[in-house]
Amino acid sequence: MKNIITISRQFGAGGSTIGQRVAEELGYYYCDKDMIVRAAIESGNLTPDEVRHYDEKVPGEFGLGESLFDFYNKPLDERLFKAQTEAIKSVAEKGNCVIVGRNANIVLQEYDRTLHVFISATEHFRMKWMQNKLPEMSEEKLLEKIHSVDRIRNKYCKHYTDTEFGNATYYDLCVKSSTLGIDRCVDLICQVARS
């Protein structure tokens, strides 16, 4: 039985909902971005404003002439990533958990009894999903948001883990919520976790 499940997901693919339902079905603790960020703040090294500013962002100037040495002399980003990594490991060490986001699949790649899942969906599905969550936002702004979050997650993953976000190589199970539906994704993940 896999008792640590990590879920990476495209924005709007329903990953958080699927993760919550998997946790409920298995009786596992559910841990998402907010909980991990809260733990990073509680570590005492970061303020809430610092976390909000740098959360899932690589500094914009990086890659535009700034040396790697100069970048790593800027301690906040590294402190945030390290604090989140420690929070993820702390949750995982207790077992029986579903952790959504924060590159937990890479952070926990050496842990036993893990199941690393990636959830994708078509752009149309993601648009409809997000329209239900953010009905006041125009389709144009929503599409812009989806593409922006995708770019940020790709860049963040590449920078901090030197892996490719969404590449099946880094996951045990990849499911497409737009094809399978939320219920079937939950069932498949639970079935694989139990086997």
C-alpha positions in Angstrom: 0.0 0.0 0.0 1.2 3.5 -0.9 0.8 5.8 2.0 2.3 8.9 0.6 0.6 10.3 -2.5 1.8 13.4 -4.3 -0.3 15.2 -6.9 1.1 17.6 -9.4 -1.5 19.2 -11.7 -2.1 21.6 -14.5 -4.0 24.7 -13.3 -7.7 24.0 -13.8 -7.4 20.3 -14.2 -9.2 19.6 -10.9 -6.1 18.4 -9.1 -6.9 19.9 -5.7 -10.4 18.5 -5.8 -9.1 15.1 -6.8 -6.5 15.2 -4.1 -9.1 16.0 -1.4 -11.3 13.2 -2.5 -8.5 10.7 -2.6 -7.5 11.7 0.9 -11.1 11.3 2.1 -11.5 8.0 0.4 -8.3 6.6 1.9 -8.7 8.3 5.3 -5.4 10.2 4.7 -4.3 13.6 5.8 -4.7 16.2 3.0 -1.9 18.8 2.5 -2.0 21.5 -0.1 -0.1 24.7 -1.0 -1.7 26.8 1.8 -0.7 24.3 4.5 2.8 24.0 3.2 3.2 27.7 2.9 1.8 28.1 6.5 4.4 25.6 7.7 7.1 27.6 5.9 6.0 30.8 7.7 5.8 29.0 11.0 9.4 27.9 10.6 10.1 31.5 11.8 12.5 32.4 9.0 10.0 34.0 6.6 7.3 36.6 6.9 3.9 36.1 5.2 4.7 39.0 2.9 8.0 37.4 1.8 6.2 34.1 1.1 3.4 35.7 -0.9 5.9 37.7 -3.0 8.1 34.8 -3.9 5.7 31.9 -3.9 6.1 29.7 -7.0 8.1 32.4 -8.8 11.7 32.4 -10.0 13.0 36.0 -9.9 12.3 37.7 -13.3 15.8 38.9 -13.8 17.3 35.4 -13.5 18.5 34.3 -16.9 18.8 37.8 -18.2 22.5 38.3 -17.6 22.6 37.6 -13.9 25.1 35.0 -12.8 24.1 31.9 -11.0 26.4 33.0 -8.1 24.6 36.3 -7.8 21.2 34.6 -7.9 22.1 32.3 -5.0 23.3 35.2 -3.0 19.7 36.3 -2.8 18.7 34.1 0.1 14.9 34.6 0.3 13.9 32.3 -2.6 16.2 29.6 -1.4 15.0 30.0 2.2 11.4 29.7 0.9 12.1 26.6 -1.2 14.0 25.0 1.7 11.3 25.8 4.2 8.6 24.3 1.9 10.8 21.2 1.3 11.2 20.6 5.0 7.4 21.1 5.5 6.7 18.5 2.8 9.2 16.0 4.3 7.7 16.5 7.8 4.2 15.7 6.5 5.5 12.7 4.5 7.4 11.2 7.4 4.1 10.8 9.3 2.7 8.9 6.3 -0.9 8.4 5.2 -1.0 11.7 3.4 -1.9 13.3 0.0 0.3 16.3 -0.8 -0.8 18.5 -3.7 1.8 20.7 -5.5 5.1 22.2 -4.5 7.1 19.7 -6.5 6.5 17.1 -3.8 7.1 14.3 -6.3 10.7 15.4 -6.6 11.2 16.4 -3.0 10.0 12.9 -2.0 11.5 10.9 -4.9 13.7 8.8 -2.6 10.9 7.9 -0.1 9.4 4.5 -0.1 5.7 3.8 -0.3 5.0 6.8 -2.6 2.7 7.2 -5.5 3.5 10.3 -7.6 0.5 11.4 -9.8 0.2 14.0 -12.5 -3.2 15.3 -13.5 -3.7 17.1 -16.9 -6.8 18.2 -18.8 -7.6 19.8 -22.1 -7.6 23.6 -22.2 -11.4 23.6 -22.8 -12.0 21.5 -19.6 -9.6 23.7 -17.7 -11.5 26.9 -18.8 -14.8 25.4 -17.8 -13.5 24.3 -14.5 -12.0 27.7 -13.7 -15.2 29.5 -14.9 -17.0 27.6 -12.1 -14.4 28.7 -9.6 -14.0 32.3 -10.8 -17.3 33.2 -12.6 -16.5 37.0 -12.4 -13.4 36.6 -14.6 -13.8 37.0 -18.4 -12.8 34.1 -20.7 -9.9 36.1 -22.0 -8.5 36.8 -18.6 -9.1 33.2 -17.5 -7.2 31.8 -20.5 -4.4 34.3 -19.8 -4.3 33.1 -16.1 -4.2 29.4 -17.2 -1.2 30.1 -19.5 0.5 32.3 -16.9 0.3 29.7 -14.2 1.5 27.0 -16.6 4.6 29.1 -17.5 5.3 29.9 -13.8 5.0 26.2 -12.7 7.2 25.1 -15.6 9.9 27.6 -14.8 9.7 27.0 -11.0 10.0 23.2 -11.5 12.9 23.6 -13.9 14.8 26.0 -11.7 14.4 24.4 -8.3 14.3 20.7 -9.3 16.0 20.6 -12.7 13.1 18.5 -14.0 10.3 19.1 -16.5 6.9 19.8 -15.1 4.3 17.3 -16.4 6.9 14.9 -18.0 5.7 11.4 -17.3 9.2 10.3 -16.4 8.8 12.0 -13.0 5.5 10.4 -12.1 4.1 6.9 -11.4 0.7 7.6 -12.8 -0.6 10.3 -15.2 -4.3 10.8 -15.6 -6.4 13.2 -17.8 -9.3 14.5 -15.9 -11.0 15.9 -19.0 -11.1 12.4 -20.5 -11.7 10.2 -17.4 -13.7 12.6 -15.3 -13.0 13.5 -11.7 -14.7 10.4 -10.2 -12.7 8.0 -12.3 -9.4 9.8 -11.6 -10.2 9.5 -7.9 -11.0 5.8 -8.3 -7.9 5.0 -10.3 -5.5 6.8 -7.9 -7.1 5.0 -4.9 -7.0 1.7 -6.7 -3.3 2.1 -7.5 -2.5 3.3 -4.0 -4.1 0.3 -2.5 -2.3 -2.2 -4.8 
